């Protein structure tokens, strides 16, 4: 699979596949990120970064703020989902900046007209 002429024009549908993750990561990283939050359960959300930048390659997905790394997870383990409003995304995985602890970060896009 993947050797057909029209293969690159068909969107991936399996949310666990690396191809799907790369496509969605490209969409998430194309937006400018207003802020990133981490859920604290009953206490609400905590803002962990403002004006963030995300990046990805075949190995890692990362979010940084002004050169400070906020989140870094292996691409094979990360889970990416956009919010229903399409105003942000939920990124979860084993965060290497927190010694491999599982974290779920919500990024909110900047809104430009």
N, C-alpha and C positions, 0 to 999 in steps of 0.2 A: 504494500500500500504506500502511496506517496509518490508513485512514479508516473501518474497520469498527468496530462496537460492541464486539466482544470482543478487539480488537487489543491493548489494554493488559493483558489477562489472560493472554496467551500469551507465554511467555519467549522471548527471542531466542536463536538457536542458532549464529549465525555469530560466531565469536570475534573477527573483525576489524571487526565493525560497531560504530558508535558507540553504538547502543542497548544492545548486549551489554555494552560497557565501562561504560556508565553504571549498568546494573543491578548488575554485579559490584562496581563502585566503591562503590555505595550499601551493598551487603552488607558489604564490607570496612570501610568507614568507620563502620558501625553498631556494630562491636566496639571495645572498649577495647584498645589495643595495649600489650603488656607491654614489648617491645623490638624493635628493628629491627637487622638484621645485613647486612653486605656480605661476599660470599665473596672470599677472597684466594688462591684456588687451593689449592696444596699446603700453605699455611700455616694453613689453616682459615678460620674466620669472625671478623670483627671487629664488635663491637657499636658502632653509630653513633648510637643513641638509645634512651632508656628512657622509658616512659610517653608515647608519641608520640600525636599526633593527625593524622588524615589528612582531606583535604578535596578536593572536585572540583567542577567546573562544566563548561560546554560547551567551555572552552578548555584548562584545566590540571588535572592531578592532582598533589597535593602531600602531603608528609609533613613535619611539624614537631615539634620537641621544645622545649617551653617558649619558644615564639616564635622559635626558631632553625630556619631552613628546612634540612631534610636532603636532600629530593628534590623536584624540580619538573620535570615533563615535559608536553609537549603531549598532550592527550587523544587526538588522532588517531594519535599514535605510541606511546603507552604500551601495554604488554602486561600483562594481569592474569590470574593463575591462582591458585586456591586449592589448598592442600596437600591431599593425599588424606585426611589425618587431620582436616581442617577446623579445625585448630588455628592456622592462619596462612595467609598468601598470599605469592606471589612477584610482585613488581612490577618491570618492566624497561622501560627506555626511555632516550632521550637526556636526560641530567640537566642542566638549565640552571644548577644551582648548581655544577657541575663543568665549566663552559664547553662544554656540549653533549656531553660524554663519555658513552658508553653505560655504564649501570650496572644491576646487578640487585640489588634489595634484597628480603630476606625479612623479613616482619613476623610476629611471633608474638603471638597474642591472649592476653589475660588470661583465666584460667579461673575462673569464678564458679559456685557451685552454687546 
